[in-house]
Amino acid sequence: VQLQASGGGLVQTGGSLRLSCTASGFTLDDYAIGWFRQAPGKEREAISCISPSGATTKYTDPVKGRFTISRDDARNTVALQMNSLQLEDTAVYSCAAQLVGAVAAHYCSTLSDVFHYWGQGTQVTVSS
């Protein structure tokens, strides 16, 4: 069972990146997925989440209106499209999976404590 975040890199202020969270060893169908980030010297910060159905998405204030989360269950991935990147977006980005099942298909949370699996992060660096 593994989650892997990918797609990070170096981008200039105002640019875009698309991150992917890929699962191996299990399918994401019954999982809510969250994206988090951690900048040097700072605590981990929630960014976004998406429900198993994809019908519910949430964003925290720092990224609202700039980032978009989506899921492609056929490819067993969840994407995070990041636009209008700013210097303060520089961080290691990680994804996490929470098993919620069919009864909570429209549920997701950005609380890190509820997630069961965490993936390796990917570095995003925004330069001026």
C-alpha positions as CSV (number, residue, x, y, z in Angstrom):
1,V,0.0,0.0,0.0
2,Q,1.6,3.2,-1.2
3,L,0.8,6.7,-2.1
4,Q,3.2,8.8,-4.1
5,A,3.0,12.5,-4.8
6,S,4.7,13.7,-8.0
7,G,4.9,16.7,-10.3
8,G,6.7,19.2,-8.2
9,G,9.5,21.4,-9.5
10,L,10.8,24.9,-9.8
11,V,8.5,27.5,-11.2
12,Q,8.4,31.3,-11.3
13,T,5.9,33.4,-9.5
14,G,2.6,33.4,-11.3
15,G,3.3,30.1,-12.9
16,S,1.5,26.7,-12.6
17,L,2.2,23.2,-11.7
18,R,0.1,20.1,-11.6
19,L,0.7,17.6,-8.9
20,S,-0.4,14.0,-8.9
21,C,-1.1,11.6,-6.1
22,T,-1.0,8.0,-7.3
23,A,-1.9,4.9,-5.3
24,S,-0.4,1.5,-5.6
25,G,-1.5,-1.6,-3.8
26,F,-5.1,-0.3,-3.3
27,T,-7.8,1.6,-5.2
28,L,-8.8,5.1,-4.2
29,D,-12.5,4.5,-4.9
30,D,-13.6,4.5,-1.2
31,Y,-11.0,7.0,0.0
32,A,-11.2,10.7,0.6
33,I,-7.9,12.3,-0.5
34,G,-6.2,15.3,1.1
35,W,-3.3,17.4,0.1
36,F,-1.0,19.0,2.6
37,R,2.2,21.0,2.5
38,Q,5.1,21.8,4.8
39,A,7.4,24.7,4.4
40,P,10.8,24.8,6.1
41,G,10.5,25.6,9.7
42,K,6.7,25.6,9.6
43,E,4.1,23.1,10.6
44,R,2.3,20.9,8.1
45,E,-0.6,22.8,6.6
46,A,-3.8,21.4,5.0
47,I,-4.6,22.6,1.5
48,S,-7.5,20.7,0.0
49,C,-9.5,17.5,0.1
50,I,-11.9,15.7,-2.2
51,S,-14.5,13.1,-1.4
52,P,-14.7,9.6,-2.9
53,S,-17.5,10.7,-5.2
54,G,-15.6,13.8,-6.2
55,A,-18.7,15.8,-5.4
56,T,-17.2,17.5,-2.4
57,T,-14.0,19.5,-2.5
58,K,-12.6,21.8,0.1
59,Y,-9.8,24.4,0.0
60,T,-8.1,26.3,2.8
61,D,-8.0,30.1,2.5
62,P,-4.3,30.4,1.3
63,V,-5.0,28.4,-1.9
64,K,-8.7,29.1,-2.5
65,G,-9.3,30.3,-6.0
66,R,-5.9,29.3,-7.2
67,F,-5.7,25.5,-6.6
68,T,-8.1,22.9,-8.0
69,I,-8.3,19.3,-6.8
70,S,-9.7,16.5,-9.0
71,R,-9.7,12.8,-9.1
72,D,-9.5,10.2,-11.8
73,D,-10.4,6.8,-10.3
74,A,-9.7,5.0,-13.6
75,R,-6.1,6.0,-13.2
76,N,-6.2,5.7,-9.4
77,T,-4.9,9.3,-9.1
78,V,-5.8,12.6,-7.6
79,A,-4.5,15.8,-9.1
80,L,-3.8,19.2,-7.7
81,Q,-3.7,21.9,-10.3
82,M,-1.9,24.9,-8.8
83,N,-2.1,28.2,-10.6
84,S,-0.9,31.7,-9.8
85,L,1.9,30.3,-7.6
86,Q,3.4,32.6,-5.1
87,L,6.6,32.5,-3.1
88,E,4.8,31.4,0.0
89,D,3.6,28.3,-1.9
90,T,7.1,26.9,-1.7
91,A,6.9,23.7,0.4
92,V,7.0,19.9,0.3
93,Y,3.5,18.7,-0.9
94,S,2.1,15.4,0.3
95,C,-1.1,13.6,-0.3
96,A,-3.0,11.4,2.2
97,A,-5.9,8.9,2.0
98,Q,-8.8,8.4,4.4
99,L,-11.0,5.3,4.1
100,V,-14.6,6.5,4.3
101,G,-16.4,4.0,2.2
102,A,-19.6,4.2,0.2
103,V,-21.7,5.5,3.1
104,A,-19.7,8.7,3.2
105,A,-19.1,9.1,-0.5
106,H,-19.5,12.9,-0.3
107,Y,-17.4,13.4,2.7
108,C,-13.9,14.8,3.0
109,S,-11.9,16.5,5.7
110,T,-8.7,18.6,5.9
111,L,-7.9,17.4,9.4
112,S,-4.6,15.5,9.2
113,D,-5.5,13.2,12.1
114,V,-8.2,11.4,10.1
115,F,-6.0,10.1,7.3
116,H,-4.9,6.5,7.2
117,Y,-2.2,6.6,4.6
118,W,0.4,9.2,3.8
119,G,2.6,9.4,0.7
120,Q,6.1,10.7,0.1
121,G,6.1,14.3,-0.7
122,T,7.2,16.3,-3.8
123,Q,9.1,19.6,-3.6
124,V,7.5,22.7,-5.0
125,T,9.8,25.8,-5.2
126,V,8.5,29.1,-6.4
127,S,11.1,31.7,-7.3
128,S,10.8,35.4,-8.1
